[in-house]
Amino acid sequence: MTEKKLLDTLDDFASKGIIADLWLRDDDATVPSLALNRLLNLSEQYSIPITLAIIPEPTGEALAARLEQTTNIDVAVHGWAHQNHAGPDEKKRELGLHRPLGTVLGELQAGLVKLRLLHGTRVTPMLVPPWNRIDPDLIKHLPQAGYKALSVYGPEKPDRLLLLNTHVDVIDWRGNRGGKDHDLLFTETAARMHEAHATGGMTGILTHHLDHDDNVWTFLQRLFKLTAGHPGCRWRSSRQWLHALSP
């Protein structure tokens, strides 16, 4: 079947005593929903830790109460309001310097404070920029807003701030905006595992529960079933990762 490329990689890793680290980041959470329940149920069924990137401004007690019923769920800060402040000819961006630096940092600090009040120790002090875009000049100021790590999409590039990126996006945003072909996703995951082994990083899967079609849900179930308990890999939480790397 289509997962053979990934299974071959995992079996090869296991035979050599290599353990590939995986993590999953799901974006745009604000309130409980049927789609979120489906994701959380998969997490529980296969014991897969998930980091929910929550948009602070619109979220509240309802989501906090729902997550109290779960285990293996971390929380990261997904900007402030997921609002575009870029010009009409630019790519969408909330975390640019289109507004005063103090305004942007103030929102980010408020977002971290709000999510900590709602979710307590589930919160990882990691920023997930909306649309995976942030002005490079803003990154150096994130520690003063309370952040210890940053998560975007693509290979990690050396930076003073800890980076935990995602590398495999399950949705074809530029095409039909549905789930990508499973062959492609399993191949991309296997390729990233090899790259991560060479560089010492993790393999990050990126999901958006509100935008999943049946194809995505089927892929996630297949991925979790294949990897849960396999000796060639392990799923890790962002809190585990940050705790291990923080001084």
C-alpha positions as CSV (number, residue, x, y, z in Angstrom):
1,M,0.0,0.0,0.0
2,T,1.0,3.6,-0.1
3,E,2.6,3.7,3.3
4,K,5.3,1.3,2.2
5,K,7.9,4.0,1.8
6,L,7.4,5.2,5.3
7,L,7.2,1.7,6.8
8,D,10.5,0.7,5.0
9,T,12.2,3.8,6.5
10,L,10.9,3.0,10.0
11,D,11.9,-0.6,9.7
12,D,15.4,0.4,8.5
13,F,15.7,2.9,11.4
14,A,14.7,0.3,13.9
15,S,17.2,-2.2,12.6
16,K,19.9,0.3,13.1
17,G,18.8,1.5,16.5
18,I,17.6,4.9,15.2
19,I,14.5,6.5,16.7
20,A,12.8,9.2,14.6
21,D,11.1,11.9,16.6
22,L,7.7,13.2,15.3
23,W,5.4,15.9,16.6
24,L,2.1,17.3,15.4
25,R,0.9,20.9,15.4
26,D,-2.7,21.7,14.7
27,D,-3.5,25.4,13.9
28,D,-6.5,27.8,14.4
29,A,-8.2,26.4,17.5
30,T,-10.6,28.8,19.3
31,V,-13.7,26.8,20.5
32,P,-14.8,23.2,20.8
33,S,-16.1,21.7,17.5
34,L,-17.0,18.3,16.0
35,A,-13.7,18.5,14.0
36,L,-11.7,19.2,17.1
37,N,-13.4,16.4,18.9
38,R,-12.4,14.1,16.1
39,L,-8.8,15.1,16.3
40,L,-8.7,14.8,20.1
41,N,-10.3,11.4,19.9
42,L,-7.6,10.2,17.5
43,S,-5.0,11.6,19.8
44,E,-6.5,9.6,22.7
45,Q,-7.0,6.4,20.6
46,Y,-3.3,6.2,19.5
47,S,-1.7,8.1,22.4
48,I,-0.4,10.8,20.1
49,P,0.6,14.1,21.7
50,I,-0.7,17.2,19.9
51,T,0.1,20.8,20.1
52,L,-2.9,23.0,19.5
53,A,-2.0,26.5,18.2
54,I,-4.8,28.5,19.8
55,I,-5.8,32.0,18.6
56,P,-5.9,34.0,21.9
57,E,-8.2,36.9,21.2
58,P,-11.4,34.9,20.3
59,T,-10.9,31.9,22.6
60,G,-12.2,31.4,26.1
61,E,-13.4,29.1,28.8
62,A,-15.3,26.6,26.5
63,L,-12.1,25.4,24.9
64,A,-10.3,25.3,28.2
65,A,-13.0,23.1,29.7
66,R,-12.9,20.8,26.7
67,L,-9.1,20.3,27.0
68,E,-9.4,19.5,30.7
69,Q,-10.9,16.2,29.5
70,T,-7.8,15.3,27.6
71,T,-4.3,14.1,28.0
72,N,-1.3,14.6,25.6
73,I,-2.5,18.1,24.5
74,D,-0.2,21.1,24.6
75,V,-1.1,24.7,23.8
76,A,0.9,27.2,21.8
77,V,0.1,30.8,21.0
78,H,-1.2,31.4,17.5
79,G,-0.6,35.2,17.1
80,W,-3.3,37.3,18.7
81,A,-6.4,37.6,16.5
82,H,-5.2,35.9,13.2
83,Q,-5.8,39.2,11.5
84,N,-4.0,40.4,8.4
85,H,-2.2,43.7,8.6
86,A,-0.2,43.5,5.4
87,G,-0.9,45.5,2.3
88,P,-3.1,44.4,-0.6
89,D,-0.1,43.4,-2.7
90,E,1.7,41.5,0.1
91,K,1.2,38.0,1.5
92,K,-1.1,37.9,4.5
93,R,0.8,38.6,7.8
94,E,-0.3,39.5,11.3
95,L,3.2,39.6,12.7
96,G,4.9,42.1,10.5
97,L,6.1,45.6,11.2
98,H,3.1,47.3,9.6
99,R,2.2,48.5,13.1
100,P,4.5,49.8,15.9
101,L,6.7,47.1,17.4
102,G,5.3,47.8,20.9
103,T,1.8,47.2,19.6
104,V,2.7,43.8,18.1
105,L,4.7,42.7,21.2
106,G,2.0,43.9,23.5
107,E,-0.6,41.6,21.7
108,L,1.8,38.7,21.8
109,Q,2.5,39.1,25.5
110,A,-1.3,39.4,26.2
111,G,-1.9,36.3,24.2
112,L,0.6,34.3,26.2
113,V,-0.8,35.6,29.5
114,K,-4.4,34.8,28.5
115,L,-3.7,31.3,27.4
116,R,-1.8,30.6,30.6
117,L,-4.8,31.8,32.6
118,L,-7.0,29.5,30.6
119,H,-4.8,26.4,30.1
120,G,-2.2,26.6,32.9
121,T,0.7,24.2,32.5
122,R,-0.5,23.0,29.1
123,V,0.9,26.1,27.6
124,T,4.3,26.0,25.9
125,P,5.9,29.4,25.6
126,M,6.1,28.9,21.8
127,L,4.8,31.3,19.2
128,V,3.1,30.0,16.0
129,P,2.8,33.0,13.6
130,P,-0.5,33.1,11.6
131,W,0.2,32.0,8.0
132,N,3.6,30.8,9.3
133,R,5.0,34.3,8.6
134,I,6.8,36.7,10.9
135,D,9.1,39.7,10.3
136,P,12.7,38.6,11.0
137,D,13.3,41.8,12.9
138,L,10.5,40.9,15.3
139,I,12.0,37.5,16.3
140,K,14.8,38.9,18.4
141,H,12.2,40.8,20.6
142,L,10.1,37.7,21.3
143,P,11.9,36.8,24.6
144,Q,10.8,40.1,26.1
145,A,7.2,39.0,25.5
146,G,7.8,35.7,27.3
147,Y,8.6,33.4,24.4
148,K,11.3,30.7,24.4
149,A,10.6,29.1,21.0
150,L,9.1,29.8,17.6
151,S,7.3,27.4,15.2
152,V,6.8,28.1,11.5
153,Y,6.8,25.8,8.4
154,G,9.9,24.4,6.6
155,P,13.4,23.5,7.5
156,E,14.8,25.1,10.6
157,K,17.4,27.8,10.1
158,P,19.9,28.7,12.8
159,D,18.6,31.5,15.1
160,R,19.0,32.7,18.6
161,L,15.5,31.6,19.4
162,L,14.7,27.8,19.6
163,L,12.9,26.6,16.5
164,L,10.5,23.7,16.3
165,N,9.0,23.8,12.8
166,T,6.5,21.7,10.9
167,H,7.6,20.1,7.6
168,V,4.7,18.0,6.2
169,D,1.5,19.9,5.5
170,V,-1.4,17.5,5.0
171,I,-3.5,20.0,3.0
172,D,-3.1,21.1,-0.6
173,W,-3.7,24.8,0.0
174,R,-2.6,25.9,-3.6
175,G,-4.7,23.2,-5.3
176,N,-8.1,21.8,-4.3
177,R,-7.6,22.8,-0.6
178,G,-8.3,19.2,0.4
179,G,-6.1,16.5,1.7
180,K,-2.9,15.7,-0.3
181,D,-2.3,12.4,-2.0
182,H,-1.4,9.8,0.6
183,D,1.6,8.5,-1.5
184,L,3.0,12.0,-1.5
185,L,2.5,12.5,2.3
186,F,4.0,9.2,3.3
187,T,7.0,9.9,1.0
188,E,7.4,13.4,2.3
189,T,7.3,12.1,5.9
190,A,9.9,9.5,5.2
191,A,12.2,12.0,3.4
192,R,11.9,14.4,6.3
193,M,12.8,11.7,8.8
194,H,16.0,11.0,6.9
195,E,16.8,14.8,6.9
196,A,15.9,15.1,10.6
197,H,18.2,12.2,11.5
198,A,21.1,13.9,9.7
199,T,20.5,17.3,11.4
200,G,19.3,16.1,14.8
201,G,15.8,17.6,14.4
202,M,12.2,16.3,14.5
203,T,9.6,15.7,11.8
204,G,6.7,18.0,12.2
205,I,3.2,17.3,10.8
206,L,1.0,20.3,10.2
207,T,-2.8,20.0,10.4
208,H,-5.8,22.4,10.5
209,H,-8.7,20.5,12.0
210,L,-11.4,22.9,10.7
211,D,-10.2,22.4,7.1
212,H,-9.9,18.6,7.0
213,D,-11.8,16.6,4.5
214,D,-12.2,12.8,4.7
215,N,-8.9,12.3,2.9
216,V,-7.0,14.1,5.6
217,W,-8.8,12.2,8.4
218,T,-8.1,8.9,6.7
219,F,-4.4,9.8,6.3
220,L,-4.0,10.7,10.0
221,Q,-5.5,7.5,11.1
222,R,-3.2,5.5,8.8
223,L,-0.2,7.5,10.0
224,F,-1.0,7.1,13.7
225,K,-1.7,3.4,13.3
226,L,1.6,2.9,11.5
227,T,3.8,4.9,13.8
228,A,2.2,4.4,17.3
229,G,4.4,1.9,19.1
230,H,6.8,1.4,16.1
231,P,10.4,0.9,17.4
232,G,11.7,3.2,14.7
233,C,9.9,6.3,15.9
234,R,8.3,8.1,18.8
235,W,5.8,10.9,19.1
236,R,6.9,13.8,21.3
237,S,5.2,16.8,22.8
238,S,6.4,20.3,22.3
239,R,6.7,20.6,26.1
240,Q,9.0,17.6,26.2
241,W,11.1,19.1,23.5
242,L,11.4,22.6,25.0
243,H,12.1,21.2,28.5
244,A,14.9,19.1,27.1
245,L,16.5,22.0,25.3
246,S,15.9,24.8,27.7
247,P,18.9,25.7,30.0
